[in-house]
Each structure stands twice: as C-alpha cells, then as structure tokens.
C-alpha cells in the first residue's frame, strides 16, 4: 500500500471510531449552528482532531484544510491534506446512518491519495493516483450506462445557495424526465464514492466545498469516470459546481443541463 494511503486509512478509521461511538450516544452530542442550514457537532471537531493528530505523527510539517479547522499551514506547503471529518453532519445529528469521513492528500495542487470511509457500514473507498480505486481492497469501476434511460442519479440541493435554486430545479426537472430515478442522501463524499463503485450512475451538485469533493473526485477518476464543472471544465474544485459520471453519460448530462446554467454558475 502507498505509505501516505496507509496513513490516510489509519486516520479515517480513527475518526470513524470517534463518529461511531458518538452515533451510539446521540443524547450526548452537542450541536451548533455555524450559519443558516450549516451545523457542526462536537463529534465533527473530535474526528477532525483525530485525523490531524494521526497524520502529524508521520508527517508533522504537512498542511491541512479542514471543514472545521480551516487552513493550517505547515512548513511543507506543497503537501495539503483536505479533510471533512464528518460529511453528512445533519444525517448524523438526526440519527440517520448515512455519513462518512473524507480525506484527500493534494501534492502541488494535484490529488494523490483519497479515502472515503463509512464507519456504520465499515466501507472504505480508497484511491491512489494512477493505481485505480478500491472498496475494502477490491477494485471498483464506474457504471457503463450510455444513456439516461434507466439510470439512477444522485444530487444535493443547494441549501446554502438558495439564489441558485431556480437554475438547479431546471436541471433536476430535465434530468428526472429522462432518468430512471434520483436520490438525495445528504453526503456528497458518499455520493461520489457510490459513482466510483457503480452504485450511482451520475452525481451533480452546486456550491460544494473542496473538502466535500477532493477525495471523491479522485475515486471517480481512478474508477474510470469523469469529473467536471457544469460546463465540462475543470473549475469544480474552486466553484464547487460538480458533475461526475462515466465519460459517455457525462457528455449527455452536460448537454442536457447547459440551457439552464446561468453565467454565474459558469464561472
């Protein structure tokens, strides 16, 4: 195993243990409102601390970008760990068992290692650039659907960017009319991991953050899929507007949604 993947897996499992313990004692979990429709719990913070301390034991000079801790610059600025300690906090806090730890290592701006870990199902999705993607040690591939008919899609509502809701609703409407069905499960990292594993045929969402997508992005690409922004470009890490599918389906989806993508969403 790639040495940095080994550390990422170790960190994800430690965070997963914190989360699973918290999930079994939800009455002791404290919830804060960071902003409108955006929550954090003490478990988010404990899990992020577990990840950072685990990585620092092996790589004390690396940098971090985390959902809760923000940017923590280290002496080695070329090595940046992008972490979401608990993707799906609302699910977690409500007792819905669908959430994950997301960890990605970016080296000089390129993602090299990715882990998405679901502690409830004990499913560990991992990838190393150029070496493929795996689920619990077994190789995974994106689904091979070549048209929207009969597909199962996944999405997330732009609840933090409600000014984009009309444009989003138009994309939802046009895709729903052609697809088999659509899921909205509430954890983008798992949505992307499920695309990589062929469980979901396509995922799209507006306004995500780097820690939501960094690991899932590499998983999808190493599983044979494509990840782009809403116009087919590569600006999704900055814009947070993302589409992920196999190459054939990606092209179809992008063509279908283009009439509804506003100038602001094209940036």
Secondary structure as UniProt FT lines:
FT   HELIX           3..23
FT   TURN            24..25
FT   HELIX           26..28
FT   STRAND          31..35
FT   TURN            36..37
FT   STRAND          38..41
FT   HELIX           42..58
FT   TURN            60..61
FT   STRAND          62..66
FT   TURN            67..69
FT   STRAND          70..72
FT   STRAND          76..87
FT   HELIX           89..93
FT   TURN            94..95
FT   STRAND          100..107
FT   TURN            108..109
FT   STRAND          110..118
FT   TURN            119..122
FT   STRAND          123..128
FT   TURN            129..130
FT   STRAND          133..135
FT   TURN            136..137
FT   STRAND          138..139
FT   TURN            149..150
FT   STRAND          152..155
FT   TURN            159..160
FT   HELIX           162..164
FT   HELIX           165..178
FT   STRAND          181..183
FT   HELIX           188..196
FT   TURN            197..198
FT   STRAND          202..205
FT   HELIX           210..222
FT   TURN            223..224
FT   STRAND          225..228
FT   TURN            230..231
FT   HELIX           236..239
FT   STRAND          242..246
FT   HELIX           247..257
FT   HELIX           258..260
FT   HELIX           264..266
//
